[in-house]
């Protein structure tokens, strides 16, 4: 997969506008965080508090937050991908869980573990019922395949729930609560999470939650 460009939410680094909730377990109050995770970042896309929106006409890429949805469009023809990520503050070096609900008219994925020097990893699904997992590389290295495209009957037309979980030394992927893969975990260099689309794709996300 040839990378066209990569969007960092640099404005967040300057303004500190990141919206993140932290939930630490104590005995004196009820903790709604699922067992095993102490912290949560969540964005329901009701407002663009995290700076997701951008306009990049030179690369035919656009993003916006409206009415509880994040829209990411990469309208260029041919090959290539376009990513949009933000800092979440998550420590993804140990057990974690990243969840989202997405749909697209081509292929869209969840990105996790990106940093200023790494594009992180992607968990893709397409509108034909296939999924794949990639190391998205960096500005000095190309993307590589961790799990090549394969069919899953768990993928639905329209909205699909995606989850990527690190449990010990393994990454486990779920689509609509169905386990679709388990692979060896890889080094993670950052807390940025977000979304990626192939060329000629308009994709939507309903929410994104990160727990660690």
SULDAFEN-V783754 format. One record per run of one state. SS is the DSSP state (H for helix, E for strand, C for the rest). FROM is the first residue (numbers start at 0). LEN is the number of residues. Records with the same first field share a line. If there is no record, write none. Layout:
SS=FROM-LEN / FROM-LEN
This chain:
C=0-2 / 8-1 / 15-5 / 21-18 / 43-10 / 59-1 / 66-2 / 74-6 / 86-9 / 104-2 / 114-6 / 126-3 / 135-2 / 138-2 / 141-2 / 151-8 / 167-2 / 175-2 / 184-7 / 198-2 / 211-1
E=2-6 / 20-1 / 39-4 / 53-3 / 60-6 / 68-6 / 80-6 / 95-9 / 106-8 / 120-6 / 129-6 / 137-1 / 140-1 / 143-8 / 159-8 / 169-6 / 177-7 / 191-7 / 200-11
H=9-6 / 56-3
